[in-house]
Amino acid sequence: MYSGGVDSVGVLYRLLTDDAYAAFAIRVHHMQLINREKRAAAEKQAVNQTLKLFAGKKFRPFTFTHCLHDYSFMKRDMIWDMDIANFMAANICAGDRDIVHVARGRTRTDLKTGGEMLLKRSERAMNIFNAIIEPSKSEATIIYPVIDLDKTEIWQMLPKPFREASWYCRTPIYDKAGKAYPCNRCVTCREMREVYEACGEKPPVLPKGLVPTPKEGIRAVVKRVQTSRATFTKKAAMKKA
C-alpha cells in the first residue's frame, strides 16, 4: 500500500533493495484518498515522481495498481487512513491468493509516540482486515518492513532524489500552478522539522506570497461555541413560548 509519503517510500525502497525480500514479486498499490485535508493531489505528485525513480535500472521491476476513494462529501472530517487501507488491502488479497504479505509503513517513531490511541486504532483496523480475509481463505498477513527504523533513519536511508520527491504534510498549500508545498505546521510537518534538524538540513519554506489559511485561535473557538449555544437556547425558548 503506497502513498508517496516518506514512510511509504522507505518501505518500497527496502522491499526493492533488501535481500530479505528478493524472492517476492512486488505489487505497488496507491489509494488516492480525497477528503477535507486536500492532500490527494500532493500525494499523487509524490507517487508519480518517486515511482519514476524506482523504475530506474537500479531497481528490480514491480507492478502498479491504483484506486480512488472520494469521501469529501462527508460531514465528518475524514476516515482513518488505517481503516480504509486495511479494508482495501484485504479485498485485494481476497481477490488474489498469490499475495502473501501486505507491507505497511509503520515506524519505530509511530510506536514511541502513538500511545494508547495507536493501539486502539490498530486493533480496529486489523479487525476490518481479518473480517474480509478470513472468509476468503487468503493467508495474507500484514508486515512492517521499516518498523525497526525511526523517521530520521528512514530519511537517512533514502537517496536525496527520493527524499526530495516524497511527501509528508497532511494539509498542503498549493500555488496557482497546482504545485504542493508543506504547510510547516501540521503534526507531520512538526515531526519532519525534527528530522531535518537531526540531519543538519533545513525544511522547505513556502514561496513568497503563498501563505496557509490562518488557524482559528482558541478564543475564537470559544466565542463561536458560546454564540452557537446562545442561538440554540434562544430558538428553544421561542419554540416553548
Rosetta constraint file for C-alpha pairs under 8 A:
AtomPair CA 1 CA 8 HARMONIC 7.78 0.50
AtomPair CA 1 CA 28 HARMONIC 6.30 0.50
AtomPair CA 1 CA 29 HARMONIC 4.99 0.50
AtomPair CA 1 CA 30 HARMONIC 5.96 0.50
AtomPair CA 1 CA 31 HARMONIC 7.38 0.50
AtomPair CA 1 CA 85 HARMONIC 7.30 0.50
AtomPair CA 1 CA 89 HARMONIC 7.31 0.50
AtomPair CA 1 CA 102 HARMONIC 7.12 0.50
AtomPair CA 1 CA 103 HARMONIC 6.49 0.50
AtomPair CA 1 CA 104 HARMONIC 6.33 0.50
AtomPair CA 2 CA 8 HARMONIC 5.68 0.50
AtomPair CA 2 CA 9 HARMONIC 7.49 0.50
AtomPair CA 2 CA 12 HARMONIC 7.98 0.50
AtomPair CA 2 CA 28 HARMONIC 6.22 0.50
AtomPair CA 2 CA 29 HARMONIC 5.57 0.50
AtomPair CA 2 CA 30 HARMONIC 4.78 0.50
AtomPair CA 2 CA 31 HARMONIC 7.15 0.50
AtomPair CA 2 CA 47 HARMONIC 7.76 0.50
AtomPair CA 3 CA 8 HARMONIC 6.03 0.50
AtomPair CA 3 CA 9 HARMONIC 7.84 0.50
AtomPair CA 3 CA 30 HARMONIC 5.82 0.50
AtomPair CA 3 CA 31 HARMONIC 6.89 0.50
AtomPair CA 3 CA 32 HARMONIC 7.77 0.50
AtomPair CA 3 CA 43 HARMONIC 6.26 0.50
AtomPair CA 3 CA 44 HARMONIC 7.78 0.50
AtomPair CA 3 CA 46 HARMONIC 7.98 0.50
AtomPair CA 3 CA 47 HARMONIC 6.50 0.50
AtomPair CA 4 CA 8 HARMONIC 5.95 0.50
AtomPair CA 4 CA 9 HARMONIC 5.81 0.50
AtomPair CA 4 CA 43 HARMONIC 5.67 0.50
AtomPair CA 4 CA 44 HARMONIC 7.26 0.50
AtomPair CA 4 CA 46 HARMONIC 4.98 0.50
AtomPair CA 4 CA 47 HARMONIC 4.47 0.50
AtomPair CA 4 CA 50 HARMONIC 6.95 0.50
AtomPair CA 4 CA 166 HARMONIC 5.53 0.50
AtomPair CA 4 CA 167 HARMONIC 5.94 0.50
AtomPair CA 5 CA 9 HARMONIC 6.00 0.50
AtomPair CA 5 CA 43 HARMONIC 7.07 0.50
AtomPair CA 5 CA 46 HARMONIC 7.36 0.50
AtomPair CA 5 CA 166 HARMONIC 5.43 0.50
AtomPair CA 5 CA 167 HARMONIC 4.45 0.50
AtomPair CA 5 CA 168 HARMONIC 5.20 0.50
AtomPair CA 6 CA 10 HARMONIC 6.09 0.50
AtomPair CA 6 CA 154 HARMONIC 7.66 0.50
AtomPair CA 6 CA 155 HARMONIC 7.28 0.50
AtomPair CA 6 CA 163 HARMONIC 7.22 0.50
AtomPair CA 6 CA 166 HARMONIC 5.53 0.50
AtomPair CA 6 CA 167 HARMONIC 5.89 0.50
AtomPair CA 6 CA 168 HARMONIC 6.12 0.50
AtomPair CA 7 CA 11 HARMONIC 6.28 0.50
AtomPair CA 7 CA 105 HARMONIC 5.15 0.50
AtomPair CA 7 CA 106 HARMONIC 7.19 0.50
AtomPair CA 7 CA 107 HARMONIC 7.36 0.50
AtomPair CA 7 CA 146 HARMONIC 7.80 0.50
AtomPair CA 7 CA 151 HARMONIC 7.26 0.50
AtomPair CA 7 CA 154 HARMONIC 7.04 0.50
AtomPair CA 8 CA 12 HARMONIC 6.43 0.50
AtomPair CA 8 CA 104 HARMONIC 7.20 0.50
AtomPair CA 8 CA 105 HARMONIC 5.09 0.50
AtomPair CA 9 CA 13 HARMONIC 6.03 0.50
AtomPair CA 9 CA 50 HARMONIC 7.55 0.50
AtomPair CA 9 CA 162 HARMONIC 7.66 0.50
AtomPair CA 9 CA 166 HARMONIC 6.90 0.50
AtomPair CA 10 CA 14 HARMONIC 6.20 0.50
AtomPair CA 10 CA 105 HARMONIC 7.67 0.50
AtomPair CA 10 CA 146 HARMONIC 7.12 0.50
AtomPair CA 10 CA 154 HARMONIC 5.90 0.50
AtomPair CA 10 CA 155 HARMONIC 7.77 0.50
AtomPair CA 10 CA 157 HARMONIC 7.66 0.50
AtomPair CA 10 CA 158 HARMONIC 6.75 0.50
AtomPair CA 11 CA 15 HARMONIC 6.17 0.50
AtomPair CA 11 CA 103 HARMONIC 7.35 0.50
AtomPair CA 11 CA 104 HARMONIC 7.24 0.50
AtomPair CA 11 CA 105 HARMONIC 5.98 0.50
AtomPair CA 11 CA 144 HARMONIC 7.92 0.50
AtomPair CA 11 CA 145 HARMONIC 5.90 0.50
AtomPair CA 11 CA 146 HARMONIC 6.02 0.50
AtomPair CA 12 CA 16 HARMONIC 6.14 0.50
AtomPair CA 13 CA 17 HARMONIC 6.11 0.50
AtomPair CA 13 CA 54 HARMONIC 7.95 0.50
AtomPair CA 13 CA 158 HARMONIC 7.45 0.50
AtomPair CA 14 CA 18 HARMONIC 5.32 0.50
AtomPair CA 14 CA 145 HARMONIC 7.14 0.50
AtomPair CA 14 CA 146 HARMONIC 7.75 0.50
AtomPair CA 15 CA 21 HARMONIC 5.65 0.50
AtomPair CA 15 CA 22 HARMONIC 7.65 0.50
AtomPair CA 15 CA 26 HARMONIC 7.88 0.50
AtomPair CA 15 CA 145 HARMONIC 7.50 0.50
AtomPair CA 16 CA 21 HARMONIC 7.25 0.50
AtomPair CA 16 CA 22 HARMONIC 7.28 0.50
AtomPair CA 16 CA 59 HARMONIC 6.21 0.50
AtomPair CA 16 CA 60 HARMONIC 6.43 0.50
AtomPair CA 17 CA 21 HARMONIC 7.93 0.50
AtomPair CA 17 CA 22 HARMONIC 7.76 0.50
AtomPair CA 17 CA 59 HARMONIC 7.15 0.50
AtomPair CA 18 CA 22 HARMONIC 6.82 0.50
AtomPair CA 25 CA 62 HARMONIC 6.87 0.50
AtomPair CA 26 CA 61 HARMONIC 7.78 0.50
AtomPair CA 26 CA 62 HARMONIC 5.06 0.50
AtomPair CA 26 CA 63 HARMONIC 6.54 0.50
AtomPair CA 27 CA 62 HARMONIC 5.71 0.50
AtomPair CA 27 CA 63 HARMONIC 4.75 0.50
AtomPair CA 27 CA 64 HARMONIC 5.76 0.50
AtomPair CA 27 CA 65 HARMONIC 7.44 0.50
AtomPair CA 28 CA 62 HARMONIC 6.96 0.50
AtomPair CA 28 CA 63 HARMONIC 6.01 0.50
AtomPair CA 28 CA 64 HARMONIC 4.72 0.50
AtomPair CA 28 CA 65 HARMONIC 6.30 0.50
AtomPair CA 29 CA 64 HARMONIC 5.77 0.50
AtomPair CA 29 CA 65 HARMONIC 4.76 0.50
AtomPair CA 29 CA 66 HARMONIC 5.48 0.50
AtomPair CA 29 CA 67 HARMONIC 7.89 0.50
AtomPair CA 30 CA 47 HARMONIC 7.82 0.50
AtomPair CA 30 CA 64 HARMONIC 7.83 0.50
AtomPair CA 30 CA 65 HARMONIC 6.48 0.50
AtomPair CA 30 CA 66 HARMONIC 4.82 0.50
AtomPair CA 30 CA 67 HARMONIC 6.53 0.50
AtomPair CA 31 CA 66 HARMONIC 5.95 0.50
AtomPair CA 31 CA 67 HARMONIC 5.12 0.50
AtomPair CA 31 CA 68 HARMONIC 5.76 0.50
AtomPair CA 31 CA 69 HARMONIC 7.13 0.50
AtomPair CA 31 CA 85 HARMONIC 7.62 0.50
AtomPair CA 32 CA 40 HARMONIC 5.86 0.50
AtomPair CA 32 CA 43 HARMONIC 7.80 0.50
AtomPair CA 32 CA 44 HARMONIC 7.14 0.50
AtomPair CA 32 CA 66 HARMONIC 7.54 0.50
AtomPair CA 32 CA 67 HARMONIC 6.24 0.50
AtomPair CA 32 CA 68 HARMONIC 4.69 0.50
AtomPair CA 32 CA 69 HARMONIC 6.13 0.50
AtomPair CA 33 CA 40 HARMONIC 5.71 0.50
AtomPair CA 33 CA 68 HARMONIC 6.23 0.50
AtomPair CA 33 CA 69 HARMONIC 5.09 0.50
AtomPair CA 33 CA 70 HARMONIC 6.13 0.50
AtomPair CA 33 CA 71 HARMONIC 7.77 0.50
AtomPair CA 34 CA 38 HARMONIC 6.59 0.50
AtomPair CA 34 CA 39 HARMONIC 7.44 0.50
AtomPair CA 34 CA 40 HARMONIC 5.49 0.50
AtomPair CA 34 CA 68 HARMONIC 7.62 0.50
AtomPair CA 34 CA 69 HARMONIC 6.12 0.50
AtomPair CA 34 CA 70 HARMONIC 4.61 0.50
AtomPair CA 34 CA 71 HARMONIC 6.12 0.50
AtomPair CA 34 CA 72 HARMONIC 5.94 0.50
AtomPair CA 35 CA 39 HARMONIC 7.81 0.50
AtomPair CA 35 CA 40 HARMONIC 7.70 0.50
AtomPair CA 35 CA 70 HARMONIC 6.51 0.50
AtomPair CA 35 CA 71 HARMONIC 5.55 0.50
AtomPair CA 35 CA 72 HARMONIC 4.19 0.50
AtomPair CA 35 CA 73 HARMONIC 7.92 0.50
AtomPair CA 35 CA 77 HARMONIC 7.34 0.50
AtomPair CA 35 CA 78 HARMONIC 6.06 0.50
AtomPair CA 36 CA 72 HARMONIC 5.60 0.50
AtomPair CA 36 CA 77 HARMONIC 6.01 0.50
AtomPair CA 36 CA 78 HARMONIC 6.75 0.50
AtomPair CA 37 CA 77 HARMONIC 7.95 0.50
AtomPair CA 37 CA 78 HARMONIC 7.96 0.50
AtomPair CA 37 CA 170 HARMONIC 6.42 0.50
AtomPair CA 37 CA 171 HARMONIC 5.38 0.50
AtomPair CA 37 CA 172 HARMONIC 7.97 0.50
AtomPair CA 38 CA 171 HARMONIC 6.51 0.50
AtomPair CA 38 CA 172 HARMONIC 7.14 0.50
AtomPair CA 39 CA 43 HARMONIC 6.13 0.50
AtomPair CA 39 CA 169 HARMONIC 7.75 0.50
AtomPair CA 39 CA 170 HARMONIC 6.12 0.50
AtomPair CA 39 CA 171 HARMONIC 6.06 0.50
AtomPair CA 39 CA 172 HARMONIC 5.98 0.50
AtomPair CA 40 CA 44 HARMONIC 6.05 0.50
AtomPair CA 41 CA 45 HARMONIC 6.23 0.50
AtomPair CA 41 CA 180 HARMONIC 7.83 0.50
AtomPair CA 42 CA 46 HARMONIC 6.39 0.50
AtomPair CA 42 CA 167 HARMONIC 7.30 0.50
AtomPair CA 42 CA 172 HARMONIC 7.07 0.50
AtomPair CA 42 CA 179 HARMONIC 7.61 0.50
AtomPair CA 42 CA 180 HARMONIC 5.44 0.50
AtomPair CA 43 CA 47 HARMONIC 6.06 0.50
AtomPair CA 43 CA 167 HARMONIC 6.33 0.50
AtomPair CA 44 CA 48 HARMONIC 6.18 0.50
AtomPair CA 45 CA 49 HARMONIC 6.18 0.50
AtomPair CA 46 CA 50 HARMONIC 5.92 0.50
AtomPair CA 46 CA 165 HARMONIC 5.60 0.50
AtomPair CA 46 CA 166 HARMONIC 5.13 0.50
AtomPair CA 46 CA 167 HARMONIC 5.90 0.50
AtomPair CA 47 CA 51 HARMONIC 5.94 0.50
AtomPair CA 47 CA 166 HARMONIC 7.53 0.50
AtomPair CA 48 CA 52 HARMONIC 6.30 0.50
AtomPair CA 49 CA 53 HARMONIC 6.71 0.50
AtomPair CA 49 CA 165 HARMONIC 5.82 0.50
AtomPair CA 49 CA 166 HARMONIC 7.84 0.50
AtomPair CA 50 CA 54 HARMONIC 6.29 0.50
AtomPair CA 50 CA 162 HARMONIC 6.12 0.50
AtomPair CA 50 CA 165 HARMONIC 5.75 0.50
AtomPair CA 50 CA 166 HARMONIC 6.57 0.50
AtomPair CA 51 CA 55 HARMONIC 5.96 0.50
AtomPair CA 52 CA 56 HARMONIC 6.96 0.50
AtomPair CA 53 CA 161 HARMONIC 7.90 0.50
AtomPair CA 53 CA 162 HARMONIC 7.30 0.50
AtomPair CA 54 CA 58 HARMONIC 7.84 0.50
AtomPair CA 54 CA 59 HARMONIC 6.14 0.50
AtomPair CA 55 CA 59 HARMONIC 6.69 0.50
AtomPair CA 55 CA 61 HARMONIC 7.03 0.50
AtomPair CA 71 CA 78 HARMONIC 7.50 0.50
AtomPair CA 72 CA 78 HARMONIC 7.75 0.50
AtomPair CA 74 CA 78 HARMONIC 7.58 0.50
AtomPair CA 79 CA 83 HARMONIC 7.29 0.50
AtomPair CA 79 CA 84 HARMONIC 7.14 0.50
AtomPair CA 80 CA 84 HARMONIC 6.70 0.50
AtomPair CA 81 CA 85 HARMONIC 5.89 0.50
AtomPair CA 82 CA 86 HARMONIC 6.08 0.50
AtomPair CA 82 CA 121 HARMONIC 7.57 0.50
AtomPair CA 82 CA 122 HARMONIC 7.39 0.50
AtomPair CA 82 CA 125 HARMONIC 5.98 0.50
AtomPair CA 83 CA 87 HARMONIC 6.19 0.50
AtomPair CA 83 CA 121 HARMONIC 7.97 0.50
AtomPair CA 83 CA 124 HARMONIC 7.36 0.50
AtomPair CA 83 CA 125 HARMONIC 4.75 0.50
AtomPair CA 83 CA 128 HARMONIC 6.99 0.50
AtomPair CA 84 CA 88 HARMONIC 6.15 0.50
AtomPair CA 85 CA 89 HARMONIC 5.94 0.50
AtomPair CA 86 CA 90 HARMONIC 5.91 0.50
AtomPair CA 86 CA 125 HARMONIC 6.08 0.50
AtomPair CA 86 CA 126 HARMONIC 7.08 0.50
AtomPair CA 86 CA 128 HARMONIC 6.59 0.50
AtomPair CA 86 CA 129 HARMONIC 5.18 0.50
AtomPair CA 87 CA 91 HARMONIC 6.42 0.50
AtomPair CA 87 CA 125 HARMONIC 7.86 0.50
AtomPair CA 87 CA 128 HARMONIC 6.01 0.50
AtomPair CA 87 CA 129 HARMONIC 5.68 0.50
AtomPair CA 87 CA 132 HARMONIC 7.60 0.50
AtomPair CA 88 CA 92 HARMONIC 6.23 0.50
AtomPair CA 89 CA 93 HARMONIC 6.21 0.50
AtomPair CA 89 CA 102 HARMONIC 7.04 0.50
AtomPair CA 89 CA 129 HARMONIC 7.49 0.50
AtomPair CA 90 CA 94 HARMONIC 5.99 0.50
AtomPair CA 90 CA 129 HARMONIC 5.28 0.50
AtomPair CA 90 CA 130 HARMONIC 7.56 0.50
AtomPair CA 90 CA 132 HARMONIC 5.91 0.50
AtomPair CA 90 CA 133 HARMONIC 5.65 0.50
AtomPair CA 91 CA 95 HARMONIC 6.25 0.50
AtomPair CA 91 CA 132 HARMONIC 6.68 0.50
AtomPair CA 91 CA 133 HARMONIC 7.42 0.50
AtomPair CA 92 CA 96 HARMONIC 6.31 0.50
AtomPair CA 93 CA 97 HARMONIC 5.94 0.50
AtomPair CA 93 CA 98 HARMONIC 7.89 0.50
AtomPair CA 93 CA 99 HARMONIC 5.86 0.50
AtomPair CA 93 CA 100 HARMONIC 7.96 0.50
AtomPair CA 93 CA 133 HARMONIC 7.35 0.50
AtomPair CA 93 CA 138 HARMONIC 6.64 0.50
AtomPair CA 93 CA 140 HARMONIC 6.59 0.50
AtomPair CA 94 CA 132 HARMONIC 7.34 0.50
AtomPair CA 94 CA 133 HARMONIC 5.97 0.50
AtomPair CA 94 CA 136 HARMONIC 5.40 0.50
AtomPair CA 94 CA 137 HARMONIC 7.56 0.50
AtomPair CA 94 CA 138 HARMONIC 5.76 0.50
AtomPair CA 97 CA 138 HARMONIC 5.54 0.50
AtomPair CA 97 CA 139 HARMONIC 7.42 0.50
AtomPair CA 97 CA 140 HARMONIC 7.65 0.50
AtomPair CA 99 CA 140 HARMONIC 6.17 0.50
AtomPair CA 100 CA 139 HARMONIC 6.36 0.50
AtomPair CA 100 CA 140 HARMONIC 4.27 0.50
AtomPair CA 100 CA 141 HARMONIC 6.42 0.50
AtomPair CA 101 CA 140 HARMONIC 5.04 0.50
AtomPair CA 101 CA 141 HARMONIC 4.87 0.50
AtomPair CA 101 CA 142 HARMONIC 5.57 0.50
AtomPair CA 101 CA 143 HARMONIC 6.41 0.50
AtomPair CA 102 CA 140 HARMONIC 7.01 0.50
AtomPair CA 102 CA 141 HARMONIC 6.11 0.50
AtomPair CA 102 CA 142 HARMONIC 4.62 0.50
AtomPair CA 102 CA 143 HARMONIC 5.98 0.50
AtomPair CA 103 CA 142 HARMONIC 5.91 0.50
AtomPair CA 103 CA 143 HARMONIC 4.94 0.50
AtomPair CA 103 CA 144 HARMONIC 5.70 0.50
AtomPair CA 103 CA 145 HARMONIC 6.75 0.50
AtomPair CA 104 CA 142 HARMONIC 7.01 0.50
AtomPair CA 104 CA 143 HARMONIC 6.27 0.50
AtomPair CA 104 CA 144 HARMONIC 5.22 0.50
AtomPair CA 104 CA 145 HARMONIC 7.31 0.50
AtomPair CA 105 CA 144 HARMONIC 6.11 0.50
AtomPair CA 105 CA 145 HARMONIC 7.25 0.50
AtomPair CA 105 CA 146 HARMONIC 6.58 0.50
AtomPair CA 105 CA 147 HARMONIC 7.61 0.50
AtomPair CA 106 CA 110 HARMONIC 6.34 0.50
AtomPair CA 106 CA 111 HARMONIC 7.92 0.50
AtomPair CA 106 CA 144 HARMONIC 5.93 0.50
AtomPair CA 106 CA 146 HARMONIC 6.61 0.50
AtomPair CA 106 CA 147 HARMONIC 5.60 0.50
AtomPair CA 107 CA 111 HARMONIC 6.70 0.50
AtomPair CA 107 CA 144 HARMONIC 7.77 0.50
AtomPair CA 107 CA 146 HARMONIC 5.64 0.50
AtomPair CA 107 CA 147 HARMONIC 4.23 0.50
AtomPair CA 107 CA 148 HARMONIC 6.59 0.50
AtomPair CA 107 CA 149 HARMONIC 5.77 0.50
AtomPair CA 107 CA 150 HARMONIC 5.59 0.50
AtomPair CA 107 CA 151 HARMONIC 6.91 0.50
AtomPair CA 108 CA 112 HARMONIC 6.27 0.50
AtomPair CA 108 CA 146 HARMONIC 7.78 0.50
AtomPair CA 108 CA 147 HARMONIC 5.23 0.50
AtomPair CA 108 CA 148 HARMONIC 5.68 0.50
AtomPair CA 108 CA 149 HARMONIC 5.36 0.50
AtomPair CA 108 CA 150 HARMONIC 4.75 0.50
AtomPair CA 108 CA 151 HARMONIC 7.69 0.50
AtomPair CA 109 CA 113 HARMONIC 6.15 0.50
AtomPair CA 109 CA 149 HARMONIC 7.58 0.50
AtomPair CA 109 CA 150 HARMONIC 4.82 0.50
AtomPair CA 109 CA 151 HARMONIC 6.27 0.50
AtomPair CA 110 CA 114 HARMONIC 5.28 0.50
AtomPair CA 110 CA 150 HARMONIC 7.97 0.50
AtomPair CA 111 CA 115 HARMONIC 7.02 0.50
AtomPair CA 111 CA 118 HARMONIC 7.79 0.50
AtomPair CA 114 CA 118 HARMONIC 4.78 0.50
AtomPair CA 114 CA 119 HARMONIC 7.56 0.50
AtomPair CA 115 CA 119 HARMONIC 6.71 0.50
AtomPair CA 116 CA 120 HARMONIC 6.28 0.50
AtomPair CA 117 CA 121 HARMONIC 6.14 0.50
AtomPair CA 118 CA 122 HARMONIC 5.88 0.50
AtomPair CA 119 CA 123 HARMONIC 6.14 0.50
AtomPair CA 120 CA 124 HARMONIC 6.30 0.50
AtomPair CA 121 CA 125 HARMONIC 6.11 0.50
AtomPair CA 122 CA 126 HARMONIC 6.07 0.50
AtomPair CA 123 CA 127 HARMONIC 6.20 0.50
AtomPair CA 124 CA 128 HARMONIC 6.43 0.50
AtomPair CA 125 CA 129 HARMONIC 6.32 0.50
AtomPair CA 126 CA 130 HARMONIC 6.01 0.50
AtomPair CA 127 CA 131 HARMONIC 5.96 0.50
AtomPair CA 128 CA 132 HARMONIC 6.73 0.50
AtomPair CA 129 CA 133 HARMONIC 6.12 0.50
AtomPair CA 130 CA 134 HARMONIC 5.64 0.50
AtomPair CA 131 CA 135 HARMONIC 7.32 0.50
AtomPair CA 132 CA 136 HARMONIC 6.82 0.50
AtomPair CA 133 CA 137 HARMONIC 6.48 0.50
AtomPair CA 133 CA 138 HARMONIC 5.76 0.50
AtomPair CA 133 CA 139 HARMONIC 7.65 0.50
AtomPair CA 133 CA 140 HARMONIC 7.68 0.50
AtomPair CA 134 CA 138 HARMONIC 6.71 0.50
AtomPair CA 146 CA 154 HARMONIC 7.70 0.50
AtomPair CA 149 CA 153 HARMONIC 5.70 0.50
AtomPair CA 149 CA 154 HARMONIC 6.25 0.50
AtomPair CA 150 CA 154 HARMONIC 6.36 0.50
AtomPair CA 151 CA 155 HARMONIC 6.14 0.50
AtomPair CA 151 CA 192 HARMONIC 7.92 0.50
AtomPair CA 151 CA 195 HARMONIC 6.89 0.50
AtomPair CA 152 CA 156 HARMONIC 6.19 0.50
AtomPair CA 152 CA 195 HARMONIC 5.08 0.50
AtomPair CA 152 CA 198 HARMONIC 7.24 0.50
AtomPair CA 152 CA 199 HARMONIC 7.53 0.50
AtomPair CA 153 CA 157 HARMONIC 6.05 0.50
AtomPair CA 154 CA 158 HARMONIC 6.42 0.50
AtomPair CA 155 CA 163 HARMONIC 6.71 0.50
AtomPair CA 155 CA 195 HARMONIC 7.64 0.50
AtomPair CA 156 CA 199 HARMONIC 7.76 0.50
AtomPair CA 158 CA 162 HARMONIC 6.05 0.50
AtomPair CA 158 CA 163 HARMONIC 6.15 0.50
AtomPair CA 159 CA 163 HARMONIC 6.49 0.50
AtomPair CA 160 CA 164 HARMONIC 6.20 0.50
AtomPair CA 161 CA 165 HARMONIC 6.18 0.50
AtomPair CA 162 CA 166 HARMONIC 6.03 0.50
AtomPair CA 168 CA 182 HARMONIC 7.56 0.50
AtomPair CA 168 CA 188 HARMONIC 6.21 0.50
AtomPair CA 168 CA 189 HARMONIC 6.87 0.50
AtomPair CA 168 CA 192 HARMONIC 7.80 0.50
AtomPair CA 169 CA 182 HARMONIC 5.21 0.50
AtomPair CA 169 CA 183 HARMONIC 6.67 0.50
AtomPair CA 169 CA 184 HARMONIC 7.63 0.50
AtomPair CA 169 CA 186 HARMONIC 6.83 0.50
AtomPair CA 169 CA 188 HARMONIC 5.75 0.50
AtomPair CA 169 CA 189 HARMONIC 5.59 0.50
AtomPair CA 170 CA 186 HARMONIC 6.54 0.50
AtomPair CA 170 CA 187 HARMONIC 7.87 0.50
AtomPair CA 170 CA 188 HARMONIC 6.82 0.50
AtomPair CA 170 CA 189 HARMONIC 7.96 0.50
AtomPair CA 171 CA 182 HARMONIC 7.29 0.50
AtomPair CA 171 CA 183 HARMONIC 6.24 0.50
AtomPair CA 171 CA 186 HARMONIC 6.81 0.50
AtomPair CA 172 CA 180 HARMONIC 6.01 0.50
AtomPair CA 172 CA 181 HARMONIC 5.60 0.50
AtomPair CA 172 CA 182 HARMONIC 5.02 0.50
AtomPair CA 172 CA 183 HARMONIC 5.30 0.50
AtomPair CA 173 CA 180 HARMONIC 5.66 0.50
AtomPair CA 173 CA 181 HARMONIC 5.18 0.50
AtomPair CA 173 CA 182 HARMONIC 6.32 0.50
AtomPair CA 173 CA 183 HARMONIC 5.87 0.50
AtomPair CA 173 CA 210 HARMONIC 7.81 0.50
AtomPair CA 173 CA 211 HARMONIC 7.62 0.50
AtomPair CA 173 CA 212 HARMONIC 6.31 0.50
AtomPair CA 174 CA 178 HARMONIC 5.31 0.50
AtomPair CA 174 CA 179 HARMONIC 5.36 0.50
AtomPair CA 174 CA 180 HARMONIC 4.53 0.50
AtomPair CA 174 CA 181 HARMONIC 6.17 0.50
AtomPair CA 175 CA 179 HARMONIC 5.53 0.50
AtomPair CA 175 CA 180 HARMONIC 6.76 0.50
AtomPair CA 175 CA 181 HARMONIC 8.00 0.50
AtomPair CA 175 CA 210 HARMONIC 6.93 0.50
AtomPair CA 181 CA 204 HARMONIC 7.91 0.50
AtomPair CA 181 CA 205 HARMONIC 7.87 0.50
AtomPair CA 181 CA 206 HARMONIC 6.49 0.50
AtomPair CA 182 CA 189 HARMONIC 7.03 0.50
AtomPair CA 182 CA 204 HARMONIC 7.36 0.50
AtomPair CA 182 CA 205 HARMONIC 7.72 0.50
AtomPair CA 182 CA 206 HARMONIC 7.48 0.50
AtomPair CA 183 CA 189 HARMONIC 7.15 0.50
AtomPair CA 183 CA 206 HARMONIC 7.60 0.50
AtomPair CA 183 CA 212 HARMONIC 6.43 0.50
AtomPair CA 184 CA 189 HARMONIC 5.02 0.50
AtomPair CA 184 CA 190 HARMONIC 6.79 0.50
AtomPair CA 184 CA 205 HARMONIC 7.70 0.50
AtomPair CA 185 CA 189 HARMONIC 5.72 0.50
AtomPair CA 185 CA 190 HARMONIC 6.14 0.50
AtomPair CA 186 CA 190 HARMONIC 6.28 0.50
AtomPair CA 187 CA 191 HARMONIC 6.31 0.50
AtomPair CA 188 CA 192 HARMONIC 6.07 0.50
AtomPair CA 189 CA 193 HARMONIC 6.08 0.50
AtomPair CA 190 CA 194 HARMONIC 6.76 0.50
AtomPair CA 191 CA 195 HARMONIC 6.68 0.50
AtomPair CA 192 CA 196 HARMONIC 6.14 0.50
AtomPair CA 192 CA 203 HARMONIC 7.89 0.50
AtomPair CA 193 CA 197 HARMONIC 6.22 0.50
AtomPair CA 193 CA 203 HARMONIC 6.32 0.50
AtomPair CA 194 CA 198 HARMONIC 6.08 0.50
AtomPair CA 195 CA 199 HARMONIC 6.25 0.50
AtomPair CA 196 CA 200 HARMONIC 6.06 0.50
AtomPair CA 196 CA 201 HARMONIC 4.77 0.50
AtomPair CA 196 CA 202 HARMONIC 5.82 0.50
AtomPair CA 196 CA 203 HARMONIC 6.07 0.50
AtomPair CA 197 CA 201 HARMONIC 5.79 0.50
AtomPair CA 197 CA 202 HARMONIC 6.91 0.50
AtomPair CA 206 CA 210 HARMONIC 6.07 0.50
AtomPair CA 206 CA 211 HARMONIC 7.00 0.50
AtomPair CA 216 CA 220 HARMONIC 6.26 0.50
AtomPair CA 216 CA 221 HARMONIC 6.67 0.50
AtomPair CA 217 CA 221 HARMONIC 6.37 0.50
AtomPair CA 218 CA 222 HARMONIC 6.21 0.50
AtomPair CA 219 CA 223 HARMONIC 6.13 0.50
AtomPair CA 220 CA 224 HARMONIC 6.05 0.50
AtomPair CA 221 CA 225 HARMONIC 6.20 0.50
AtomPair CA 222 CA 226 HARMONIC 6.11 0.50
AtomPair CA 223 CA 227 HARMONIC 6.08 0.50
AtomPair CA 224 CA 228 HARMONIC 6.13 0.50
AtomPair CA 225 CA 229 HARMONIC 6.16 0.50
AtomPair CA 226 CA 230 HARMONIC 6.13 0.50
AtomPair CA 227 CA 231 HARMONIC 6.15 0.50
AtomPair CA 228 CA 232 HARMONIC 6.20 0.50
AtomPair CA 229 CA 233 HARMONIC 6.10 0.50
AtomPair CA 230 CA 234 HARMONIC 6.13 0.50
AtomPair CA 231 CA 235 HARMONIC 6.23 0.50
AtomPair CA 232 CA 236 HARMONIC 6.14 0.50
AtomPair CA 233 CA 237 HARMONIC 6.17 0.50
AtomPair CA 234 CA 238 HARMONIC 6.28 0.50
AtomPair CA 235 CA 239 HARMONIC 6.30 0.50
AtomPair CA 236 CA 240 HARMONIC 6.36 0.50
AtomPair CA 237 CA 241 HARMONIC 6.33 0.50
